[in-house]
C-alpha cells in the first residue's frame, strides 16, 4: 500500500483514474501538506482503508524564483513548509504503521539543487539541500526497523513547474535549449523517466539501498 504526497491535484486525480482503470484500487484526497492535523488525517484514511502503509513518496514541491532581499518571510516559510516540513509530517505519522507492518520504503523528492546552487532560487535550493540530509539521517535512524529512506534528485524535467519557471512560448523554449546544452544526453527528461527511477527505489529490486541521493539528470551533474 503506497501513499503519494504531491502538489498537483489534477495529476493526482488522473493517476487515480489510470490505476483504477487497470483494475487496481486507489483513491485521492486533498489536504494542506503543511498542516500536521491534515497530514495525520490522510494517514488515518489510508490505514482505515488498507490497514497498512508499505510505501511513502513525499513528492510535494513548490518553486520560488526571487532574490533573497526581495523575499518575504512568508514566502520563505511556504517553500520550506511544502518542500521540507510536509515530508517531516508525513514520515512522522507513517513510520509507526510501517514499523508495525514489518518495514517499508520512504522516498523523498530532492533535486540537482540538493547538490549545487542555482541562480535566483535561494530558498528552493536551501529546501532541497535540507531534504537530502534529512533523508540520510532518517536512513540511519530507521534502518533497524527495516524502513528504507532514499531521495530521488531529478534534473531538467518537462513539468508545469519548469515551464512556469522558464516561461512559455519561444522565450521559454530558448531557455530550455540553453540549459540542455549542459546536459550530456542533450535531452529533457519526462516525468515518466523520473517515475521509473522512483518505482525502482521503492520496490524490492532496491532492497539493499537506503540513504542514497539517486540522481536522474541525463548526466548534468557529471561535470559539476
C-alpha positions as CSV (number, residue, x, y, z in Angstrom):
1,X,0.0,0.0,0.0
2,X,1.5,3.3,-1.1
3,X,0.9,6.9,-0.1
4,X,1.9,9.6,-2.6
5,X,2.1,13.2,-1.4
6,X,2.0,15.6,-4.3
7,X,1.1,19.2,-5.0
8,X,-0.5,18.7,-8.4
9,X,-4.2,17.9,-7.8
10,X,-5.1,17.3,-11.5
11,X,-2.2,14.9,-11.9
12,X,-3.2,13.1,-8.7
13,X,-6.8,12.6,-9.9
14,X,-5.6,11.5,-13.3
15,X,-3.2,9.0,-11.8
16,X,-6.1,7.5,-9.6
17,X,-8.2,7.1,-12.8
18,X,-5.4,5.3,-14.6
19,X,-4.8,3.0,-11.7
20,X,-8.5,2.1,-11.2
21,X,-8.9,1.7,-15.0
22,X,-6.3,-1.0,-14.8
23,X,-8.3,-3.0,-12.3
24,X,-6.4,-1.8,-9.2
25,X,-7.5,0.2,-6.2
26,X,-6.6,3.8,-5.5
27,X,-8.2,7.0,-4.0
28,X,-7.5,10.7,-4.0
29,X,-7.8,13.1,-1.1
30,X,-6.9,16.8,-0.8
31,X,-5.0,18.2,2.1
32,X,-2.7,21.0,3.2
33,X,0.6,19.2,3.5
34,X,2.0,21.9,5.8
35,X,-0.8,21.2,8.4
36,X,0.0,18.3,10.8
37,X,-3.7,17.7,11.5
38,X,-4.5,17.3,7.8
39,X,-1.5,15.1,7.1
40,X,-2.4,12.9,10.0
41,X,-5.9,12.7,8.7
42,X,-4.6,11.5,5.3
43,X,-2.5,8.8,7.0
44,X,-5.6,7.8,9.1
45,X,-7.7,7.5,5.9
46,X,-5.1,5.1,4.3
47,X,-4.9,3.0,7.4
48,X,-8.7,2.8,7.7
49,X,-8.9,1.6,4.1
50,X,-5.9,-0.7,3.8
51,X,-4.7,-1.2,7.4
52,X,-1.0,-0.6,6.5
53,X,1.4,1.6,4.6
54,X,4.3,0.0,2.7
55,X,5.5,2.9,0.7
56,X,5.5,6.7,1.3
57,X,6.5,9.0,-1.6
58,X,6.9,12.6,-0.5
59,X,6.7,14.4,-3.9
60,X,5.0,17.7,-2.9
61,X,7.1,20.7,-4.0
62,X,7.0,24.3,-5.0
63,X,9.5,26.7,-6.6
64,X,10.1,30.3,-5.9
65,X,12.3,32.4,-8.2
66,X,13.2,35.5,-6.2
67,X,16.3,37.2,-4.8
68,X,16.9,36.9,-1.0
69,X,16.4,40.7,-0.5
70,X,13.1,40.7,-2.2
71,X,11.8,37.6,-0.5
72,X,9.3,37.9,2.4
73,X,9.4,35.7,5.5
74,X,6.0,34.3,4.5
75,X,7.4,33.2,1.1
76,X,10.4,31.6,2.7
77,X,8.1,29.7,5.2
78,X,5.8,28.5,2.4
79,X,8.6,26.9,0.4
80,X,10.1,25.3,3.5
81,X,6.7,24.1,4.7
82,X,5.8,22.4,1.4
83,X,9.3,21.1,0.4
84,X,10.6,20.0,3.8
85,X,8.0,20.2,6.6
86,X,5.5,18.2,4.7
87,X,7.9,15.3,4.4
88,X,8.6,15.5,8.1
89,X,4.9,15.4,9.0
90,X,4.1,12.5,6.6
91,X,7.1,10.4,7.8
92,X,6.3,11.2,11.4
93,X,2.8,9.8,11.2
94,X,3.5,7.0,8.7
95,X,6.5,5.4,10.4
96,X,4.6,3.8,13.3
97,X,2.4,2.0,10.9
98,X,5.4,0.9,8.7
99,X,7.1,-0.3,11.9
100,X,4.1,-2.4,12.9
101,X,3.9,-3.8,9.3
102,X,7.5,-5.0,9.4
103,X,9.1,-2.2,7.4
104,X,8.7,-0.2,4.2
105,X,10.2,2.3,1.8
106,X,10.2,6.1,2.0
107,X,11.1,8.2,-0.9
108,X,11.7,11.9,-0.8
109,X,12.0,14.2,-3.8
110,X,15.2,16.3,-3.9
111,X,16.7,17.9,-7.0
112,X,20.0,18.6,-8.6
113,X,19.7,21.6,-6.3
114,X,20.4,19.2,-3.5
115,X,24.0,19.1,-4.6
116,X,24.7,22.5,-6.1
117,X,23.5,26.1,-6.0
118,X,21.3,27.6,-8.7
119,X,20.8,31.3,-9.7
120,X,17.8,33.1,-8.4
121,X,16.4,30.3,-6.2
122,X,18.0,30.5,-2.7
123,X,15.1,29.2,-0.7
124,X,14.3,26.4,-3.2
125,X,18.0,25.3,-3.1
126,X,18.0,25.5,0.7
127,X,15.0,23.3,0.9
128,X,16.4,20.7,-1.4
129,X,19.7,20.6,0.4
130,X,17.7,20.1,3.6
131,X,15.7,17.2,2.3
132,X,18.9,15.5,1.2
133,X,20.4,15.4,4.6
134,X,17.0,14.7,6.2
135,X,16.9,11.6,4.1
136,X,20.4,10.4,5.1
137,X,19.7,11.0,8.8
138,X,16.4,9.0,8.7
139,X,18.0,6.2,6.8
140,X,20.3,5.8,9.8
141,X,17.5,6.1,12.4
142,X,15.0,3.7,10.7
143,X,17.3,1.1,9.1
144,X,16.9,-1.3,12.1
145,X,13.2,-1.2,11.6
146,X,13.6,-2.4,8.0
147,X,12.4,1.0,6.7
148,X,14.5,2.3,3.8
149,X,14.7,6.0,3.1
150,X,16.0,7.4,-0.2
151,X,15.9,10.6,-2.1
152,X,15.3,11.0,-5.9
153,X,17.0,14.0,-7.4
154,X,15.7,15.0,-10.9
155,X,17.4,17.2,-13.3
156,X,15.8,19.3,-16.1
157,X,12.3,17.7,-16.3
158,X,9.5,18.8,-18.6
159,X,6.9,19.7,-15.9
160,X,4.5,22.6,-15.5
161,X,6.8,23.9,-12.7
162,X,9.7,24.1,-15.2
163,X,7.6,25.8,-17.8
164,X,6.4,28.3,-15.3
165,X,9.9,29.0,-14.1
166,X,11.4,29.4,-17.6
167,X,8.5,30.9,-19.4
168,X,6.1,29.9,-22.2
169,X,6.5,30.2,-26.0
170,X,9.7,31.0,-27.9
171,X,11.5,32.6,-24.9
172,X,10.8,29.6,-22.7
173,X,12.0,27.1,-25.4
174,X,15.2,29.1,-25.9
175,X,15.9,29.0,-22.1
176,X,15.3,25.2,-22.1
177,X,17.6,24.7,-25.1
178,X,20.3,26.8,-23.3
179,X,20.0,24.6,-20.2
180,X,20.1,21.4,-22.2
181,X,23.4,22.5,-23.8
182,X,24.9,21.5,-20.4
183,X,23.3,18.0,-20.4
184,X,25.4,15.3,-21.9
185,X,22.4,13.5,-23.4
186,X,21.0,16.7,-24.7
187,X,17.5,15.6,-23.9
188,X,14.9,17.0,-21.5
189,X,13.6,14.4,-19.0
190,X,10.0,13.4,-19.0
191,X,8.0,12.8,-15.7
192,X,7.9,9.1,-16.7
193,X,11.7,9.0,-16.8
194,X,11.8,10.1,-13.2
195,X,8.8,7.9,-12.2
196,X,10.6,4.7,-13.4
197,X,13.6,5.6,-11.2
198,X,11.2,6.3,-8.3
199,X,9.5,2.9,-8.8
200,X,12.8,1.2,-8.6
201,X,13.7,2.9,-5.3
202,X,10.5,1.9,-3.5
203,X,10.4,-1.7,-5.0
204,X,12.1,-4.8,-3.7
205,X,14.6,-4.5,-6.6
206,X,16.4,-1.9,-4.5
207,X,16.1,-3.8,-1.2
208,X,19.7,-3.2,-0.3
209,X,19.6,0.6,-1.0
210,X,19.0,3.2,1.7
211,X,20.3,6.7,2.4
212,X,21.2,7.5,-1.2
213,X,20.6,10.6,-3.3
214,X,19.6,9.0,-6.6
215,X,20.3,11.4,-9.5
216,X,18.2,11.3,-12.7
217,X,19.6,14.2,-14.7
218,X,20.9,13.0,-18.1
219,X,24.4,13.4,-16.8
220,X,24.1,17.1,-15.9
221,X,26.0,16.9,-12.6
222,X,28.8,14.7,-14.0
223,X,30.8,17.8,-14.7
224,X,29.6,19.9,-11.8
